[in-house]
Amino acid sequence: MRAAPTILHLDMDAFFAAAEQAAKPSLRGKPVVVGGLGPRGVVATASYEARRFGVHSAMPMGQARRLAPNAAYLVPRFAFYRAISEQVMELLGRLSPLVEPLSLDEAFVDLEAGGAADDGASARATGERLRRDILAATGLTGSVGLAGSKMIAKIASEEAKPDGLVLIEPGTERALLGPKSVRILPGVGPATGEHLRRAGMTTVSDLAEAGEDELVRLLGRSHGASLYRMAQGYDDRAVVAERDAKSVSVEDTFDVDLHDRVRIRTEVERLAERCVRRLRGSGHSGRTIVLKVRRFDFSTLTRSETLRGPTDDPVVVREAASRLLEAVDTTGGVRLLGVGVSGLADYTQEDLFAQAAEPSSAAHVEVEAPEAEAPAPEAPAERRWAPGHDVRHAVYGAGWVQGSGVGRVTVRFEVPGSAPGRVRTFLVDDPELEVGEPLPLVGRADGAAAVAQQGCARPSAGLGVP
């Protein structure tokens, strides 16, 4: 625990939704919900305007639509969010060599290690400057918490939301935590919270008064002792610059349960390919292949196979995942499939490449045959025009999909920094309409200049008041 509040926690405000509002001028100040749009989709992020209707992250999308029927519902654009995240993380890196990213929109920073702060006044000044720099670079806002420990800094940033800064002086942690719900502490989820409630503990002060022995009796040695320390406001975890990945995985939830065994196998192979792309992108290989299957009754099965050595060969991973599928009963239907690789390493076992290379032509036939036989809905997948996706028209320039159906797609033509754009409707197979690339956000200071840089083929036709 530090004597000065030199640990900073940054949490971007409603990140995915705010990024979409910044990229789509017509959505600014309006309720925006980002997430899976299918029948089983869930909310990833809701803008603050949507939260006023009761919409929140992890809520089923169907419930969100009932609460806020007039909100804009968009699919996530993770490549776009990652690009913004890199800008923000670069700003954090200028403050200290010790930056610990937790997600695309959240990170801890050790200000003391970078010489950016050594007391409360300098920490506050650094935090305020960071918020201004983020706004200037991206046009987005972030909330900052400053404290003498990671746990309290994170709690402070939550209290600062939205678009604020809260500094908690070391030595005041117990007074701050005492009246708060036990759910504010890391590791206390719904199940643990209910278990503690039944034992008569609903606030953090209740935990502190109960004592370590009682918490160990209720929750076990490790969890009970850890929770007691946190209830005292004690957290001596260091900010760690490198967080080693333990596994890489991908998964898909299907709108309708899959029953056809060939389709299930094809989906597993497709997930294996995606997993390997992510694995290679992280610069790793792995030894253990994991298959996850959630069945129609919500029961979840996992199967794994450990190889002789680490690999990042898509054929090896695909074949291992297919073998694991053979041992799983999919009778009744499958609602979710996932493929992962664990036991990560920074090198690849060469003999596994050789092993995969021998039957490569046979493996090709196995994989290609189902794709050739399948009906072609997947072929034009990129032309399904999902709401929120970027497009470009030969005449009207850059825009984004507002919606599609009955053979038509509606596009609003606008770019970051522009005025709200006009809406136009096209046939889904219009040859002049194509998938576009996300345009970078612009800061508050140079938004006007960015419009000219982004440019449309015919701006006067594509921009204007709707």
N, C-alpha and C positions, 0 to 999 in steps of 0.2 A: 504494500500500500504506500502511495506516495504522499508527500507533504504538500505538493502543489498539484493543481488540476491540469496536468500536462498530457493526459490521454484524451484524445479527441475521437468521437464517433460521429461519422457522417451518414445520414440516411436521406437519400433523395425523396422528395415528396411525390407520392402517387406516380412513381417513375414511368411505367409503361404508358399510362393514360396521359400523363403530362407531356411525354415525348410526342404522343400522337396529336395532342392539342397544339403543340408548338409547330408540328409539321403540317398541320391541316388548319389553316386560319379560320375556316368556317366553324370549327368545333371549339374554339376558345370560349371559355365561360359556360360551356354546355356540358351536360352529363355524358361521360364517355366510359364505356366498360370494355376491357380487353380480356380475352380468354377464348376458350374453346366454344364454338358456336353450335355444335351438334347437340342432340338431345341429352347427351351425358356430359356436356362441357361444363367447366367450372370457371368462375371468375378468377383471373390472375391479378388484375388491378382495377380499381374503380376510381375515377376522378372524385375530387371532393364534392363536386356538384352532384354526382351520382350517389355519394355516401349519404347525402341528406335524405334520400329516399329509402335508406336502409340497406343499400347494396354494399357488400364488402367482399374482400378476397376469400377464396375457397368456397364461396356460396355457389350452389348449382345455378347454371345459367338460366334455366327455366324459371327459377324463383326470382332471379334478378330482373328478367323481362316482365314479370308480373308486377314487381315493385316500381320499376322505372321503364314503362313501355315506350317512352319517347326518347330514351337515351340512344346514343350511337354505339352499336355493338361491332367491335372490330377484332379480327384475328391478330395474334401477336406477330411482330416482325423482329425476331431476335437478333438478326444481323445488324439491323438499324440500332437497336438498344445497345449492342456490344460496342458499336462505333462511338456512341455517346459516352458509354462507361469508360472507354479508353481515354477520352478527353478528360473526364473527371479524375480518373486514377493518375493521370499525368500531373494534374495540378496538386494532388495529394503527395506525389513523389517529390515535388519541389520543396515540400515542407520537411520531409524526413526520409531517411533510407528505410525506416521501419513502417511500412504500410501493410496492413493485413486485410485484404479484401474478403468479405463474407459472401458477397453476391455481386451482381452487376451494379447494384445501386447502394451498396452499404460497405463501409470499411472502418477499421480502427487505424489511428495514426499516433505514433509516439513522438510528440512534439519536442520533448526533451532531447531525444536521440539526434534530432536534426538541428538542435540549437534554435528552434523557432519560438520556444517559450520556456521560461523557468519559474514563473509565478502566475498568479491569477490574472493580473492585468495584461501581461504579454500573451497569455493563452487566449483571453477573450479577444484581444486585438487580432490575433492570428485567425481565430475562428470567424470573426466578422469579415476579415479580408478574404478568406477562402470562399465564403458565401457570395461575396461580390464578384470574385473571379469566376466562379461557376456560372453565375447569372450572365456575366458578360460573354463567356465563351459559348454557352449553350442556350441561353434564354430560359433555363430551368432553375427551380429553387431546390435547396437542400436544407435540412435541419441539422443542427450541430449540438452535440452534448460534450461537455468538458468535465472531467472529474479525475480523481486520483486512482481509479481502477476501471477496467473494461466494463464490468457489470454496471457500475453507477453511471459511466459515460453513456452507455446504451439507454439506460432508463432516462437520462437527462435529454437525449435527442428525441425520445418519444414524447416527453413533456413539451419539447420545443415545437412540435409539429402544429401546423405547417409553417414553413419558412421562418424559423426562429432559431434562437440560440439560448441554451440554458447551461449555466455553470454551477456545479455543486462543489462547494469548498470541502476539502478533506477534513474529517472530524465531525461532519454533520450527517453522515450516512445513516446512522441508526435512527435519528429523528425523522429523516426523510422517509425511510422504508417502513417504519413502524405501523402507520395506519393503512398502508396499502395492502391490496389483496395478495394472497400467496401466489397467485398466478403471474405476478410481475417478475418472479424469480426464474432464472433459467432452469429448465428441466422440470418445471411444474406445469404439466399439461392438464387436460380435462380429467383424466383418470386419477392422477395423483392429487389434483385439487379436490375432487370429490371424496377421495379417501381421507384427506386431511379434514375436510368439512365434517365428515361423519365423526371424526375424533374431536370435533369442537374447535378446530383451528382454521380461521378464515383470513386473518391478517398476518403480516410478517411479524408483528410483535407477539402474536400468539405462538409462533414457532420459537422465537427467542426465549419466551417464558417457559415453554414446554421443556426445553433442555435437550442436549444432544442425545442422552440415553433414550429418551422417549421417542425421538425421531428415528433413531437407529432401530428401535423395537418395531416401529410402524413401517419403515421403508427399507430396512436393511442397512448394513454397515456403511457401504460406500455412499449410497444416495442420502441416507440420513445424516451422516457426518458432513457431507458437502452442503446440504441444505441448511444445517445449523450455522455453518460458517457464513454462508451468504446472508442468512437472517441477521447476523451481526454486522452486516455491511462489509465483510472481509472477502477480498478477491485479489490474489497476488499474481494472477496470470499475466505473462508478458505479452506484448504485441509481437507477433511472429510474422516476419516478412514473407516467408515461403510456407505455404500450406500444401503439403504433399497430398496429391489425390490418391485415394485408396482403391478406387474403382471408376470405371467408365461404363455408362449404361444408357440405353434409350428404351422407351416403351410407348405404346399406343393404346388408347381406349377406343373401342369401336362403337359407333352409333347403334348398331344392331349386332346381337350376338352372332359370332361365326360358328357355323355347324359343319361346313364342308371341310374335310380333312386336307384336301389339296390346297384350298385357299389358306387354311391355317398355316400349312407348311410354307407356302409362298410368302406369307406375312412374316414368319420367323426368319426366313432367308433375307428378306428386305431389311428387317431390323438389324440383322447381323451385319449387313453391308453398311448401314448407317452408323452402327456402333464402331466398326473399324475405322470409318472416316473420322469420327470423333477421337478415337484412340490415337490415330496417327497425328491428328491435329494437336494433341497434347504432348506429342513427342515420346509416347510410351508404347510398350508392348505388355502383354499379360499372359499369365499361365492358366488361370481358371476361367472357364466359360460358364456363365450362369443363365439359365432360362427361367423366366417368371411367367406363370399362367394364372390369371384370375378367371374362375369359371362362372357360369350363369348364376350360381347361388352365392356368389361373393367369396367363396373359399379360394384361397391363394396358395398355389404350389410353386416351389422353387426346386430346380434340379441343377446340379453343377458337375463339371468334369474338369479335372486338373491335367494339363498336358505335361510332357517331359520338360519343356522349357518355355520361356515367353515367346509370344508371336504377335505379329500384327498383320498376318496374312488373311485376307477376306475369305479365301477358300477354306482354310483351317477353321476359322471361327464359324463360318456358315455350316460346315459339315458337323462340327461338334454340337452346335445348337440344334441341328436337325436330328442328331442322334438322341439328344436329351428329350426332344419332343416325342420320340417314339415311346418313351417310358411314361408318358402322361396321358391319362384318360380324358379326352375332350368331349365325351358323350354329354349331351345336354346343352352344349354351347360354350363359347369363350367370349368374354367381354373385354379382356385386356391381355396383351402379350408384351414381354420385355426381354431384351437380350443385353447381358452385361459382361464385362471382362474385369477380373480383379487379379490380385497378385502382381501388381504393376512393376515394371522394370524399365530402365533406360536403354536396354539393348534387346536384340532379337536372337532367338536360337536358330542358327542357320539350317540345321538339319530338318526343322519343321517346314522351312521353305522348300527344301528339296523333296520332302515327303508330299507336300501339297502339289508340287509341280508335276509329279509323275502322272496322276490321274486327271490332270487339268482339263483335257478335252472331254472326258466323261463327265466331269463336274459341270462343264459348260453346257452340255446337253441337258443335264438334269435341271439346271436353273432356267435355261432359255425355253425349254419346252412348255412349261406352264404359262410363261408370259405370252408365247405365240398362240396358245390355245384360248387364253382368257379373252373375254370380250373387251373391246377397246376403251372402256371408260377411263382407264388409267393413262392412256396414251396422251390425251390432251389435258392432263391434270392441271398444267399451268394456265389453261384457259378457262378454268372454272370460276375465275374472277372472284376470289374471296373478299368480303368487305374489309376495306382498309388497305389492301395491297396496292402497290404502285403500278401505274401504267403510263404509257406514252403513246400519243396519237400523232400521226404524221402531220396533221394540220394544226391541232390545238395544243400540242406539247404535252407537258407533264401533268399528271393528275392522280387521283386515287379512286378506287372502286367504292361507291356508296351501296350498291346492291346489284343483284342479278336474278334473273328468273324468266321463264317463258321465252327463252331464246334471246333475251336482251340483257344488256349490262348498262348500268347507269354510272357515269363518271363525273366527278367534280374536278374541274381543272383549276388548280391552285398550287402554290409552292411555299415553302417556309419563308416568312417575311413578306408575303404578298397580301393583298386584300382578299377577302373571301371570293372564291371563284364561281363561275357559272357551272350549271349541271347540264350534261348532254347525255342522250341515250343512243346506244349503238346495238347492232346485232352482235351476238357473242363471237361470231366468226369474222367480224369486220377485219379485212386484211390490213387496214391502216392503224389498227389498235394492237399494241403489243405489251408484254410485261415490261415494266420499267424498273429502274434502280432507285433505292431510297436517296433522296437529296439530303445533304448535311444540314443540320440545324444551324441557325445563326444566332449570335448573342444579341442582347437588347440594344447594344450600342451600334451595331452595323447591319441591322435588319434590312434597311432600305437598299443598301448597296448590294446585298445578296440577291435581291430580286433580279437585278440586271445580270448578275453572274449566272444565276440558274437558267434564265432565259427560256422562252418557249418559241416554237417555230413561228407562231403568229400570236404574240401576247394579247393583242387587242381582242382577238376572238376567244381567247381562253380565259381571260381574267375579267372580273367585273363584279358588280353587286348581283347576288342571285335574285 
